[in-house]
Amino acid sequence: MAMAAPVCSQFRKLASKLENVCQRCLAYHSTQPRFPVLKLDDTATSMSSSANGDHFKKQEEVFKSALAVAHAGGGAKAMERHTKRNKKLVEDRVKALLDEDTPFLELSPLAGFMMEYGTVPRAGVITGIGQISGKLCMLMANDGALKGGTMFPITVKKQLRAQEIAQQNRLPCIYVVDSGGAFLPLQSDIFPDKNHGGRAFYNEAVMGADGIYQVAVVCGSCTAGGAYVPTMADEAVIVHGTGSVYLGGPPLVKAALGEIVSSEDLGGATVHCKVSGCTDYFAPDENSAFETCRDIVATLNVHPADAQGRLPARLPLYDPAELSSLIPKDQQHTLDMYQVIGRLVDGSAFHEFKRLYGPTLITGFAHLDGYLVGIVGNQGEVTADAAAKGAHFVTMCNERQIPLIFLQNTPPESTESSGEVLGDRLKCQARMMAAVSCCSVPKITVLVGNAVGPTHYLMAGKAMSPNFLFSWPNAVRCADNPDTVKDSIQAGLRASVEDDAKRETLVAKYLDRLAMETTAVFASSRLLDDGVILPQDTRATLSQCLRIVSAYSRPARPAYPVFRM
């Protein structure tokens, strides 16, 4: 009997623990969505999967080759010269700023590949979103080892896109400056226009006024217009010995005034921290500068918002690794979008909206990594009914403040023989385009196949200002069906060029150009997207994007223009 009390006591403790576990299980399951699970055809992964996979691998290899060029930067010799000056490589600077073991979403790494003026790896600047002192920030870091951080037209375009994303998502901006200024032979494409270099300073001022913090770390040259980056920031750090800020460097001073002055005396850390006040923090080396920057970010009065309604994540029931083998080798616009959705969303559960109406456009709700999202996906031509459904769904998500994911694979549009049918389609498509344009919730677009013709806009193409837009390596962009464009080119040349040999040469030239300019790598190199991603990485990328767009609150703007009846 002496042992009874301890045994009963232990049993009560164990029973209490089991009861708590059961309560947590009940709470968990009661919050799980009761969305139907997609029942996908298993034969889809085996039919022609080998041929499809082989075709996709060729496109993947082209993408990876271009990515290798981007990661090579200015080359081994340039990197060696750079580090000998006690300067970190740009990748190491980014790493030094980020919280340890946290992901970094790099944007547009292929930008600058095979431009008309030559390849500029990564466009000479790394841009991306990462966590610093527990807060998500937009980073823009010049690659000082690549031609001294010289800025080309594509560099400016990439930085402006990064600022646009930061403004949309209210992300503090961190500028890691190491640039000798503009590439002067191309100054007419960098300096005078609205969306040239000066726009970066405009954005910096407007974001600062809107409470989106701006912080600069000067690690190298900050010359000419670039000198305004730290002087317009909320706070600026400068590295002693390597950091410098001036409108014209020592060579220009000598040419204009005949005076010989060192970079440090003209615009170094001591001058700007002690005399001019253009910078706020003196750092003896880069490590100290980045620690100071991390401390600054810790003082920013921004706090990640709780992801309301976010549930525990669940893996899809179907393997995302199978996605590349599902893309048809020919006629890729026939890709079954249900197969894609089933490999992206939590538990492959999808609550479809208006399944039987306008079935060529899939609309519905799902959870992705626990985040509630609205999904819009192409499953054929965007007919009048499909567009009307799309407009209804987008406005509904906007009212409920649910982020939208567009899975774009637009097919060639058929020609309507009836003016009444055409008019109906145009009005409904215009309604959807207006809804997508004006919705205030985050829009994330993935080009999983074709971006062909005007319906590309309906599906949150670049012109519709999505928060993020990514492409698979097989993505094709063209103003019309590429086959139709080819026929038009050939017909035009037949009518205008009589000489057979000359005509054939021109046909081959234009068709080669068309083939190149419609590829995903070409588009990404010109910043027509925010990066090329592999199909199997899509879920992880979307998860990062959803965390970013959900991090900081934004004002709702549920306003729309007139919708035609």
RODO-2510 file (C-alpha; in nm, 4 decimals, decimal comma):
residues 565
     n   res          X          Y          Z
     1     m     0,0000     0,0000     0,0000
     2     a     0,2965     0,2318     0,0577
     3     m     0,3610     0,2404    -0,3199
     4     a     0,0042     0,3295    -0,4198
     5     a     0,0273     0,7078    -0,3752
     6     p     0,3392     0,7601    -0,5923
     7     v     0,1993     0,5350    -0,8687
     8     c    -0,1333     0,7207    -0,8677
     9     s     0,0505     1,0532    -0,8706
    10     q     0,2631     0,9497    -1,1715
    11     f    -0,0446     0,8175    -1,3502
    12     r    -0,2278     1,1476    -1,2982
    13     k     0,0693     1,3424    -1,4389
    14     l     0,0855     1,1113    -1,7420
    15     a    -0,2904     1,1377    -1,7970
    16     s    -0,2671     1,5168    -1,7755
    17     k     0,0089     1,5229    -2,0372
    18     l    -0,1902     1,2959    -2,2680
    19     e    -0,4957     1,5183    -2,2264
    20     n    -0,2895     1,8264    -2,3212
    21     v    -0,1516     1,6480    -2,6276
    22     c    -0,5022     1,5417    -2,7328
    23     q    -0,6304     1,8981    -2,6885
    24     r    -0,3485     2,0298    -2,9085
    25     c    -0,4246     1,7652    -3,1710
    26     l    -0,7930     1,8575    -3,1679
    27     a    -0,7080     2,2260    -3,1964
    28     y    -0,4721     2,1551    -3,4860
    29     h    -0,7190     1,9432    -3,6811
    30     s    -1,0065     2,1808    -3,6167
    31     t    -0,8114     2,4609    -3,7871
    32     q    -0,7109     2,2572    -4,0903
    33     p    -0,8951     2,3469    -4,4102
    34     r    -1,1593     2,1077    -4,5282
    35     f    -1,0642     2,1751    -4,8897
    36     p    -1,1050     1,8801    -5,1257
    37     v    -0,7869     1,6948    -5,2126
    38     l    -0,7088     1,6933    -5,5838
    39     k    -0,7380     1,3475    -5,7384
    40     l    -0,4773     1,3543    -6,0107
    41     d    -0,4319     1,1075    -6,2942
    42     d    -0,1179     0,9051    -6,2122
    43     t    -0,0719     0,8132    -6,5786
    44     a     0,0138     1,1756    -6,6525
    45     t     0,3564     1,1264    -6,4943
    46     s     0,4388     0,8286    -6,7141
    47     m     0,2895     0,9197    -7,0523
    48     s     0,5677     1,0787    -7,2623
    49     s     0,7454     1,1747    -6,9394
    50     s     1,0810     1,0542    -7,0666
    51     a     1,0680     1,2628    -7,3860
    52     n     0,9322     1,5618    -7,1923
    53     g     1,2041     1,5304    -6,9298
    54     d     1,4829     1,5072    -7,1882
    55     h     1,3510     1,8159    -7,3671
    56     f     1,3303     2,0120    -7,0430
    57     k     1,6856     1,9112    -6,9416
    58     k     1,8214     2,0885    -7,2497
    59     q     1,6436     2,4074    -7,1466
    60     e     1,7632     2,3624    -6,7900
    61     e     2,1237     2,3275    -6,9096
    62     v     2,0993     2,6574    -7,0997
    63     f     1,9718     2,8251    -6,7841
    64     k     2,2437     2,6742    -6,5636
    65     s     2,5178     2,7752    -6,8107
    66     a     2,3983     3,1358    -6,8003
    67     l     2,3782     3,1188    -6,4194
    68     a     2,7396     2,9953    -6,4027
    69     v     2,8493     3,3018    -6,6016
    70     a     2,6609     3,5233    -6,3559
    71     h     2,8262     3,3638    -6,0534
    72     a     3,1732     3,3968    -6,2097
    73     g     3,1446     3,7738    -6,1786
    74     g     3,4431     3,9697    -6,3043
    75     g     3,6688     3,6639    -6,3030
    76     a     3,9367     3,5242    -6,0734
    77     k     4,1997     3,7946    -6,1417
    78     a     3,9583     4,0800    -6,0786
    79     m     3,8415     3,9168    -5,7558
    80     e     4,2011     3,8724    -5,6420
    81     r     4,2801     4,2418    -5,7054
    82     h     3,9660     4,3366    -5,5173
    83     t     4,0417     4,1301    -5,2046
    84     k     4,4048     4,2524    -5,1959
    85     r     4,2630     4,5966    -5,1195
    86     n     4,1086     4,4629    -4,7954
    87     k     3,7652     4,4512    -4,9569
    88     k     3,5192     4,1651    -4,9336
    89     l     3,3615     4,0065    -5,2393
    90     v     3,0009     4,1065    -5,2915
    91     e     2,8645     3,7614    -5,1949
    92     d     3,0600     3,7771    -4,8684
    93     r     2,9232     4,1254    -4,7959
    94     v     2,5679     4,0000    -4,8357
    95     k     2,6425     3,7002    -4,6159
    96     a     2,7970     3,9210    -4,3469
    97     l     2,4786     4,1265    -4,3262
    98     l     2,2267     3,8421    -4,3149
    99     d     2,1218     3,6587    -4,0017
   100     e     2,2992     3,3253    -3,9823
   101     d     2,1280     3,0283    -4,1505
   102     t     1,8443     3,2339    -4,2957
   103     p     1,7407     3,2198    -4,6634
   104     f     1,8212     3,4906    -4,9177
   105     l     1,5906     3,5392    -5,2152
   106     e     1,8227     3,6684    -5,4857
   107     l     1,6458     3,8580    -5,7619
   108     s     1,7308     3,8480    -6,1335
   109     p     2,0744     3,6822    -6,1152
   110     l     2,0743     3,6468    -6,4978
   111     a     2,0345     4,0226    -6,5534
   112     g     2,3036     4,1545    -6,7889
   113     f     2,3683     3,8245    -6,9680
   114     m     2,4675     3,8748    -7,3339
   115     m     2,3567     4,2364    -7,3624
   116     e     2,4178     4,4371    -7,6797
   117     y     2,7171     4,6005    -7,5080
   118     g     2,8515     4,2713    -7,3692
   119     t     2,7792     4,0468    -7,0715
   120     v     2,7574     4,2208    -6,7354
   121     p     2,7344     3,9372    -6,4794
   122     r     2,4410     3,9925    -6,2405
   123     a     2,4180     4,3402    -6,3983
   124     g     2,7005     4,4389    -6,1643
   125     v     2,4779     4,4412    -5,8562
   126     i     2,3287     4,1747    -5,6302
   127     t     1,9723     4,2475    -5,5255
   128     g     1,7558     4,0335    -5,3024
   129     i     1,5596     3,9997    -4,9809
   130     g     1,6962     3,8562    -4,6596
   131     q     1,6661     3,8781    -4,2834
   132     i     1,8844     4,1224    -4,0907
   133     s     1,8494     4,1503    -3,7120
   134     g     1,5247     3,9584    -3,7418
   135     k     1,3758     4,1945    -4,0021
   136     l     1,3245     4,1344    -4,3735
   137     c     1,5172     4,3878    -4,5831
   138     m     1,5898     4,4584    -4,9477
   139     l     1,9647     4,4453    -5,0184
   140     m     2,1323     4,6186    -5,3133
   141     a     2,5068     4,5515    -5,3235
   142     n     2,7403     4,6709    -5,6019
   143     d     2,9982     4,4218    -5,7271
   144     g     3,3117     4,6321    -5,6913
   145     a     3,5233     4,3502    -5,8364
   146     l     3,3404     4,3805    -6,1704
   147     k     3,4897     4,6771    -6,3585
   148     g     3,5050     4,8773    -6,0373
   149     g     3,1320     4,8536    -5,9851
   150     t     3,0642     5,0500    -6,3037
   151     m     2,6935     5,1018    -6,3679
   152     f     2,5469     5,0039    -6,7038
   153     p     2,1899     5,0653    -6,8234
   154     i     2,0906     4,7165    -6,7066
   155     t     2,2432     4,7934    -6,3623
   156     v     2,0155     5,0928    -6,3243
   157     k     1,7130     4,8945    -6,4383
   158     k     1,7869     4,6184    -6,1876
   159     q     1,8257     4,8596    -5,8976
   160     l     1,5010     5,0369    -5,9869
   161     r     1,3161     4,7038    -5,9922
   162     a     1,4577     4,6197    -5,6484
   163     q     1,3357     4,9548    -5,5160
   164     e     0,9926     4,8937    -5,6688
   165     i     0,9661     4,5587    -5,4890
   166     a     1,0839     4,7206    -5,1654
   167     q     0,8204     4,9929    -5,1981
   168     q     0,5402     4,7460    -5,2762
   169     n     0,6274     4,5301    -4,9767
   170     r     0,7444     4,8099    -4,7439
   171     l     1,0891     4,6568    -4,6990
   172     p     1,3730     4,8616    -4,5470
   173     c     1,6455     4,9169    -4,8089
   174     i     2,0140     4,8473    -4,7451
   175     y     2,2544     4,9872    -5,0057
   176     v     2,6073     4,8406    -5,0050
   177     v     2,7879     5,0911    -5,2249
   178     d     3,1079     5,0224    -5,4190
   179     s     3,0759     5,1876    -5,7583
   180     g     3,2860     5,4095    -5,9808
   181     g     2,9733     5,5600    -6,1368
   182     a     2,8129     5,5351    -6,4774
   183     f     2,9675     5,3742    -6,7839
   184     l     3,0071     5,7009    -6,9748
   185     p     3,0033     5,5635    -7,3327
   186     l     2,6390     5,4649    -7,2610
   187     q     2,5520     5,7774    -7,0605
   188     s     2,2536     5,8638    -7,2822
   189     d     2,0904     5,5382    -7,1693
   190     i     2,1717     5,5976    -6,8020
   191     f     2,1408     5,9659    -6,7238
   192     p     1,8539     6,1819    -6,8528
   193     d     1,5255     5,9908    -6,8672
   194     k     1,2585     5,9327    -6,6031
   195     n     1,3547     5,5704    -6,5425
   196     h     1,7301     5,6235    -6,5638
   197     g     1,9764     5,6712    -6,2788
   198     g     1,8121     5,9711    -6,1153
   199     r     1,4979     5,7699    -6,0484
   200     a     1,6877     5,5744    -5,7825
   201     f     1,7338     5,8946    -5,5806
   202     y     1,3684     5,9887    -5,6308
   203     n     1,2649     5,6456    -5,5041
   204     e     1,4973     5,6756    -5,2065
   205     a     1,3412     6,0081    -5,1061
   206     v     0,9807     5,8976    -5,1619
   207     m     1,0276     5,5721    -4,9698
   208     g     1,1964     5,7565    -4,6851
   209     a     0,9035     5,9974    -4,6675
   210     d     0,6663     5,7014    -4,6579
   211     g     0,8419     5,5468    -4,3574
   212     i     1,0353     5,2854    -4,5558
   213     y     1,3811     5,3148    -4,4039
   214     q     1,6949     5,3687    -4,6159
   215     v     2,0413     5,2691    -4,4905
   216     a     2,3735     5,2867    -4,6807
   217     v     2,7084     5,1202    -4,6195
   218     v     2,9912     5,2751    -4,8236
   219     c     3,2550     5,0071    -4,8805
   220     g     3,4295     5,1551    -5,1838
   221     s     3,3949     5,4357    -5,4331
   222     c     3,0718     5,6320    -5,4275
   223     t     3,1267     5,8621    -5,7221
   224     a     2,9258     6,1208    -5,9181
   225     g     2,5498     6,0621    -5,8911
   226     g     2,6155     5,7633    -5,6665
   227     a     2,7290     6,0067    -5,3960
   228     y     2,3627     6,0837    -5,3310
   229     v     2,2860     5,7269    -5,2198
   230     p     2,4431     5,7662    -4,8711
   231     t     2,3638     6,1373    -4,8392
   232     m     1,9909     6,0730    -4,9003
   233     a     1,9763     5,7698    -4,6702
   234     d     1,8410     5,7865    -4,3146
   235     e     2,1742     5,6619    -4,1832
   236     a     2,5071     5,5897    -4,3527
   237     v     2,8164     5,3936    -4,2550
   238     i     3,1541     5,4398    -4,4273
   239     v     3,4632     5,2173    -4,4185
   240     h     3,7939     5,3888    -4,3425
   241     g     4,0610     5,3499    -4,6099
   242     t     3,8363     5,2092    -4,8837
   243     g     3,5096     5,4031    -4,8652
   244     s     3,4891     5,7382    -5,0408
   245     v     3,2109     5,9790    -5,1388
   246     y     3,2556     6,2588    -5,3925
   247     l     3,1038     6,4005    -5,7092
   248     g     3,4378     6,3979    -5,8924
   249     g     3,7370     6,1903    -5,7872
   250     p     4,1068     6,2867    -5,7607
   251     p     4,1707     6,2549    -6,1391
   252     l     3,8921     6,5037    -6,2113
   253     v     4,0192     6,7463    -5,9457
   254     k     4,3654     6,7346    -6,0990
   255     a     4,2298     6,7873    -6,4519
   256     a     4,0053     7,0778    -6,3461
   257     l     4,2161     7,2528    -6,0808
   258     g     4,5647     7,1097    -6,1217
   259     e     4,5626     6,9984    -5,7588
   260     i     4,6787     6,6563    -5,6427
   261     v     4,4627     6,5169    -5,3634
   262     s     4,4161     6,1653    -5,2266
   263     s     4,0854     5,9856    -5,2316
   264     e     4,0867     5,9726    -4,8511
   265     d     4,1505     6,3472    -4,8090
   266     l     3,8930     6,4378    -5,0714
   267     g     3,6047     6,2231    -4,9532
   268     g     3,7141     5,9505    -4,7107
   269     a     3,5639     5,8314    -4,3849
   270     t     3,7345     6,0896    -4,1620
   271     v     3,6264     6,3829    -4,3791
   272     h     3,2627     6,2767    -4,4029
   273     c     3,2193     6,1614    -4,0421
   274     k     3,4095     6,4489    -3,8797
   275     v     3,3867     6,7468    -4,1173
   276     s     3,1058     6,7264    -4,3743
   277     g     2,8610     6,5100    -4,1802
   278     c     2,7601     6,3279    -4,4999
   279     t     2,8014     5,9946    -4,3195
   280     d     2,7124     5,9014    -3,9627
   281     y     2,9270     5,6043    -3,8601
   282     f     3,3033     5,5585    -3,8978
   283     a     3,4009     5,1920    -3,9453
   284     p     3,7655     5,0836    -3,9284
   285     d     3,6968     4,7857    -4,1568
   286     e     3,4136     4,6119    -4,3421
   287     n     3,3334     4,3677    -4,0631
   288     s     3,2756     4,6605    -3,8259
   289     a     3,0678     4,8371    -4,0911
   290     f     2,8352     4,5433    -4,1333
   291     e     2,7981     4,4977    -3,7574
   292     t     2,7067     4,8653    -3,7334
   293     c     2,4541     4,8214    -4,0128
   294     r     2,2985     4,5253    -3,8331
   295     d     2,2703     4,7394    -3,5195
   296     i     2,1010     5,0154    -3,7204
   297     v     1,8448     4,7702    -3,8579
   298     a     1,7772     4,6515    -3,5026
   299     t     1,6721     5,0092    -3,4157
   300     l     1,4244     5,0412    -3,7048
   301     n     1,0686     5,0583    -3,5792
   302     v     0,9340     4,7894    -3,8081
   303     h     0,8002     4,4641    -3,6758
   304     p     0,6885     4,1658    -3,8841
   305     a     0,3119     4,1368    -3,8719
   306     d     0,1615     3,8138    -3,7468
   307     a     0,0536     3,6014    -4,0431
   308     q    -0,3123     3,5932    -3,9544
   309     g    -0,4733     3,2642    -4,0375
   310     r    -0,1469     3,0920    -4,1249
   311     l    -0,1694     2,7209    -4,0568
   312     p     0,0976     2,4577    -3,9998
   313     a     0,2467     2,3706    -4,3381
   314     r     0,1832     2,0344    -4,5036
   315     l     0,3717     1,8841    -4,7954
   316     p     0,1867     1,8182    -5,1224
   317     l     0,0689     1,4612    -5,1732
   318     y     0,2280     1,4615    -5,5185
   319     d     0,6009     1,4993    -5,5805
   320     p     0,7131     1,8471    -5,7050
   321     a     1,0167     1,6774    -5,8639
   322     e     0,7803     1,5370    -6,1281
   323     l     0,6836     1,8809    -6,2588
   324     s     0,9512     1,9077    -6,5283
   325     s     0,8485     1,5739    -6,6815
   326     l     0,4865     1,6925    -6,7026
   327     i     0,5631     1,9848    -6,9358
   328     p     0,4697     1,8701    -7,2888
   329     k     0,7619     1,8674    -7,5304
   330     d     0,5319     2,0130    -7,7952
   331     q     0,2335     2,2419    -7,7406
   332     q     0,3344     2,3208    -7,3836
   333     h     0,0222     2,5342    -7,3382
   334     t    -0,1653     2,2034    -7,2978
   335     l     0,0049     2,1386    -6,9619
   336     d    -0,2621     2,0289    -6,7121
   337     m    -0,2614     2,3033    -6,4492
   338     y    -0,4293     2,0778    -6,1915
   339     q    -0,1134     1,8648    -6,2025
   340     v     0,0913     2,1757    -6,1206
   341     i    -0,1372     2,2949    -5,8407
   342     g    -0,1426     1,9484    -5,6845
   343     r     0,2379     1,9600    -5,6552
   344     l     0,2557     2,3082    -5,5041
   345     v    -0,0159     2,3447    -5,2390
   346     d    -0,0387     2,2033    -4,8883
   347     g    -0,1792     1,8520    -4,8814
   348     s    -0,2688     1,8934    -5,2519
   349     a    -0,5978     2,0375    -5,1188
   350     f    -0,7730     2,2887    -5,3439
   351     h    -1,1106     2,4576    -5,2980
   352     e    -1,2057     2,5417    -5,6558
   353     f    -1,4304     2,8379    -5,7336
   354     k    -1,6833     2,8080    -6,0234
   355     r    -1,5338     2,4831    -6,1535
   356     l    -1,8030     2,4303    -6,4198
   357     y    -1,8183     2,7909    -6,5410
   358     g    -1,5454     2,9182    -6,7732
   359     p    -1,3384     2,6016    -6,7111
   360     t    -1,0440     2,7234    -6,9217
   361     l    -0,9414     2,9414    -6,6278
   362     i    -0,8888     2,7674    -6,2930
   363     t    -0,9659     2,9744    -5,9842
   364     g    -0,9697     2,8645    -5,6222
   365     f    -0,8279     2,8755    -5,2718
   366     a    -0,5474     2,6739    -5,1157
   367     h    -0,2801     2,6932    -4,8491
   368     l     0,0857     2,7112    -4,9469
   369     d     0,3304     2,6629    -4,6598
   370     g     0,0375     2,7479    -4,4339
   371     y    -0,0506     3,0764    -4,6082
   372     l    -0,4022     3,1112    -4,7497
   373     v    -0,3791     3,2086    -5,1186
   374     g    -0,6034     3,2551    -5,4186
   375     i    -0,4810     3,0734    -5,7308
   376     v    -0,5538     3,1688    -6,0917
   377     g    -0,4240     2,9261    -6,3555
   378     n    -0,4604     2,8871    -6,7331
   379     q    -0,6267     2,5698    -6,8579
   380     g    -0,6899     2,6838    -7,2155
   381     e    -0,8078     3,0021    -7,3885
   382     v    -0,9333     3,2866    -7,1701
   383     t    -1,2891     3,2933    -7,3031
   384     a    -1,5486     3,5549    -7,2109
   385     d    -1,6868     3,3307    -6,9353
   386     a    -1,3379     3,2503    -6,8078
   387     a    -1,2409     3,6195    -6,7956
   388     a    -1,5661     3,7119    -6,6176
   389     k    -1,4941     3,4423    -6,3612
   390     g    -1,1372     3,5661    -6,3249
   391     a    -1,2512     3,9236    -6,2582
   392     h    -1,5035     3,7977    -5,9997
   393     f    -1,2411     3,5881    -5,8207
   394     v    -0,9716     3,8585    -5,8178
   395     t    -1,2074     4,1199    -5,6728
   396     m    -1,3226     3,8686    -5,4121
   397     c    -0,9629     3,7958    -5,3033
   398     n    -0,8960     4,1688    -5,2922
   399     e    -1,1961     4,2243    -5,0650
   400     r    -1,0776     3,9463    -4,8324
   401     q    -0,7122     4,0579    -4,8453
   402     i    -0,5911     3,7201    -4,9759
   403     p    -0,2668     3,7173    -5,1817
   404     l    -0,2998     3,5969    -5,5414
   405     i    -0,0786     3,3459    -5,7223
   406     f    -0,1031     3,3446    -6,1023
   407     l     0,0174     3,0280    -6,2790
   408     q     0,0482     3,1541    -6,6329
   409     n     0,0493     2,9390    -6,9463
   410     t    -0,1471     3,1348    -7,2054
   411     p    -0,2383     2,9508    -7,5269
   412     p    -0,2609     3,1021    -7,8758
   413     e    -0,6007     3,2712    -7,9073
   414     s    -0,8422     3,1676    -8,1771
   415     t    -0,9872     3,4266    -8,4148
   416     e    -1,3537     3,5031    -8,3563
   417     s    -1,5723     3,5056    -8,6678
   418     s    -1,8603     3,6845    -8,4948
   419     g    -1,8350     4,0474    -8,3899
   420     e    -2,0793     3,9861    -8,1070
   421     v    -1,8718     3,6987    -7,9656
   422     l    -1,5502     3,8979    -8,0040
   423     g    -1,7046     4,2019    -7,8335
   424     d    -1,8213     3,9909    -7,5412
   425     r    -1,4749     3,8419    -7,4977
   426     l    -1,3047     4,1804    -7,5174
   427     k    -1,5348     4,3369    -7,2563
   428     c    -1,4877     4,0481    -7,0150
   429     q    -1,1111     4,0396    -7,0660
   430     a    -1,0959     4,4161    -7,0128
   431     r    -1,2886     4,3691    -6,6881
   432     m    -1,0410     4,1081    -6,5666
   433     m    -0,7451     4,3233    -6,6722
   434     a    -0,8853     4,6164    -6,4721
   435     a    -0,9464     4,3938    -6,1691
   436     v    -0,5901     4,2575    -6,1796
   437     s    -0,4442     4,6059    -6,2344
   438     c    -0,6280     4,7696    -5,9450
   439     c    -0,6275     4,4979    -5,6804
   440     s    -0,4229     4,5992    -5,3763
   441     v    -0,3355     4,2497    -5,2508
   442     p     0,0032     4,0998    -5,3346
   443     k     0,0290     3,9341    -5,6770
   444     i     0,2894     3,6644    -5,7444
   445     t     0,3196     3,5340    -6,0996
   446     v     0,4957     3,2216    -6,2249
   447     l     0,5317     3,1678    -6,5995
   448     v     0,5120     2,7893    -6,6173
   449     g     0,4820     2,7840    -6,9967
   450     n     0,3667     3,0410    -7,2507
   451     a     0,3237     3,4135    -7,2039
   452     v     0,1703     3,4749    -7,5443
   453     g    -0,0506     3,7568    -7,6678
   454     p    -0,2578     4,0135    -7,4742
   455     t    -0,3926     3,7551    -7,2280
   456     h    -0,0434     3,7600    -7,0782
   457     y    -0,1530     4,0887    -6,9180
   458     l    -0,4686     3,9385    -6,7676
   459     m    -0,2549     3,6831    -6,5874
   460     a    -0,0553     3,9504    -6,3991
   461     g     0,2245     3,9930    -6,6501
   462     k     0,5044     4,2400    -6,5826
   463     a     0,2939     4,5349    -6,7030
   464     m     0,0464     4,4698    -6,4205
   465     s     0,3118     4,5341    -6,1512
   466     p     0,3108     4,1979    -5,9729
   467     n     0,5035     4,1913    -5,6458
   468     f     0,7141     3,9098    -5,7914
   469     l     0,7314     3,7389    -6,1292
   470     f     0,9361     3,4246    -6,1942
   471     s     0,9798     3,2037    -6,4995
   472     w     1,0481     2,8375    -6,5539
   473     p     1,3345     2,7682    -6,7991
   474     n     1,0834     2,6601    -7,0662
   475     a     0,8836     2,9864    -7,0532
   476     v     0,8157     3,1514    -7,3893
   477     r     0,7251     3,5197    -7,4304
   478     c     0,5891     3,6502    -7,7588
   479     a     0,3436     3,9212    -7,8677
   480     d     0,1534     3,6542    -8,0622
   481     n     0,1681     3,2808    -8,1223
   482     p     0,5334     3,2238    -8,2291
   483     d     0,4179     3,0114    -8,5230
   484     t     0,1947     3,2967    -8,6406
   485     v     0,4841     3,5418    -8,6070
   486     k     0,7057     3,3114    -8,8139
   487     d     0,4428     3,2908    -9,0881
   488     s     0,4048     3,6697    -9,0868
   489     i     0,7820     3,7208    -9,1170
   490     q     0,8052     3,4796    -9,4089
   491     a     0,5005     3,6270    -9,5849
   492     g     0,6321     3,9805    -9,5458
   493     l     0,9721     3,8928    -9,6862
   494     r     0,8189     3,7032    -9,9780
   495     a     0,6279     4,0171   -10,0690
   496     s     0,9188     4,2585   -10,0277
   497     v     1,2352     4,0674   -10,1327
   498     e     1,2521     3,9218   -10,4826
   499     d     1,5969     3,7614   -10,4633
   500     d     1,5519     3,4052   -10,3344
   501     a     1,8943     3,3724   -10,1727
   502     k     1,8720     3,7085    -9,9986
   503     r     1,5193     3,6303    -9,8802
   504     e     1,6212     3,2956    -9,7344
   505     t     1,9130     3,4597    -9,5545
   506     l     1,6837     3,7223    -9,4032
   507     v     1,4249     3,4615    -9,3057
   508     a     1,6907     3,2573    -9,1239
   509     k     1,8244     3,5708    -8,9526
   510     y     1,4848     3,6879    -8,8264
   511     l     1,3722     3,3427    -8,7188
   512     d     1,6954     3,2912    -8,5227
   513     r     1,6399     3,6253    -8,3545
   514     l     1,2793     3,5346    -8,2756
   515     a     1,3870     3,2029    -8,1262
   516     m     1,6453     3,3753    -7,9059
   517     e     1,4293     3,6664    -7,7920
   518     t     1,1382     3,4470    -7,6826
   519     t     1,3453     3,2354    -7,4402
   520     a     1,3375     3,2564    -7,0614
   521     v     1,7112     3,3338    -7,0366
   522     f     1,6835     3,6272    -7,2786
   523     a     1,3828     3,7662    -7,0906
   524     s     1,5494     3,7319    -6,7512
   525     s     1,8722     3,8911    -6,8758
   526     r     1,6620     4,1977    -6,9718
   527     l     1,4798     4,1998    -6,6347
   528     l     1,1455     4,0954    -6,7775
   529     d     1,1108     3,8797    -6,4666
   530     d     1,2632     3,8531    -6,1200
   531     g     1,4496     3,5344    -6,1989
   532     v     1,4343     3,1913    -6,3591
   533     i     1,3513     2,9093    -6,1182
   534     l     1,3358     2,5336    -6,1629
   535     p     0,9882     2,3785    -6,1394
   536     q     1,0828     2,1685    -5,8360
   537     d     1,1912     2,4870    -5,6526
   538     t     0,8652     2,6721    -5,7185
   539     r     0,6963     2,5866    -5,3888
   540     a     0,9999     2,6989    -5,1865
   541     t     1,0273     3,0239    -5,3837
   542     l     0,6564     3,0979    -5,3438
   543     s     0,6868     3,0293    -4,9716
   544     q     0,9650     3,2883    -4,9430
   545     c     0,7594     3,5386    -5,1415
   546     l     0,4508     3,4838    -4,9265
   547     r     0,6544     3,5427    -4,6124
   548     i     0,7860     3,8662    -4,7633
   549     v     0,4506     4,0026    -4,8806
   550     s     0,2952     3,9131    -4,5436
   551     a     0,5724     4,0632    -4,3309
   552     y     0,4672     4,4269    -4,3116
   553     s     0,1169     4,5692    -4,3328
   554     r     0,0124     4,7798    -4,6319
   555     p    -0,2903     5,0051    -4,6850
   556     a    -0,5844     4,8462    -4,8672
   557     r    -0,7111     5,0136    -5,1818
   558     p    -1,0262     4,8265    -5,2904
   559     a    -1,1046     5,0795    -5,5668
   560     y    -1,1893     4,9904    -5,9248
   561     p    -1,2655     5,1769    -6,2464
   562     v    -1,5891     5,1508    -6,4412
   563     f    -1,6614     4,7944    -6,5558
   564     r    -1,8471     4,7755    -6,8862
   565     m    -2,1577     4,5588    -6,8921
***
